[in-house]
Amino acid sequence: MSENGNGARTITETIRDGVTVNEALDKAFYRAVLLHRQANVPMTFSENGKPVRVDAKDIPIPEQYANLEPFRY
């Protein structure tokens, strides 16, 4: 593993690893779900090229993300 001078991995190493990136994306998604739940607004996804609205309360939150704080704006 290369280091960037302070003992941390480089951006390239982090992206190649994939696990760190996937975990960050999962965490961000579930924080967004929590924000939508809190605001009581649906989430919009694409299905077959068309927008589909889903009630955020219908999206299960895995146990490892149950204690996340929603994004705040």
N, C-alpha and C positions, 0 to 999 in steps of 0.2 A: 504494500500500500504506500503510495506517495503521500507526502504531506505538503501543505501549503505554507509551511513556516511556523504554524502554531499548533501542529499536531492533528489538525482536522483533515478529513478527506477532501479531495478536490471536487469541484462540481461534476466533472466528467466521471469520476469514480462513483459518485452518488447516483448519477443518472444510469450508469451501466449496471449498478447493483439492482435497481428496479424495486426492490422490497421497500426501501425508504420512501421512494417516490409514490408507490402504490398506497402505502400506509398514510402518507400525507394527503393524497387525493381522497381516500376513504374518510379520513377525519374531517376534511373540508366539506365533503358531501353531507355527512351526518350533522355537522354544525349548521349547514344551510337548511336541512330538514327541520332542525330544532327552531331555527329562526322563523321559518314559514309556519310552524305550529304555533309559535308564540304570537305571530302577527295574524294568525287565522286566515292565511291566504294559500291558495293551491300552488303546487309546483307545476311547471310546464316542461314536458319532455317531447321528444320527437319519436313518432311511431309510424313507420312506413312513409316517412317524409312529411307527416302532418303533425301539427301540435296537439298534444293530449294533456289535459289538466288532471292532476292527481291530488287528492286531499293529502296533505302532509301527514295527517294522523293515520293514514292507511299504509304508510311506509314504516316497516318495523326497524327499530334501532337495535343493532347487536349489543349484547351485554357489555362488551369492552368499550363501547362508545356511549353508554347510558349516562355517564356523569359529565359529558362535555358541556361546555358553555356555548350557547348559540353565538353566532357572529353578532357584533353590535355596531351600529352605524350612527 
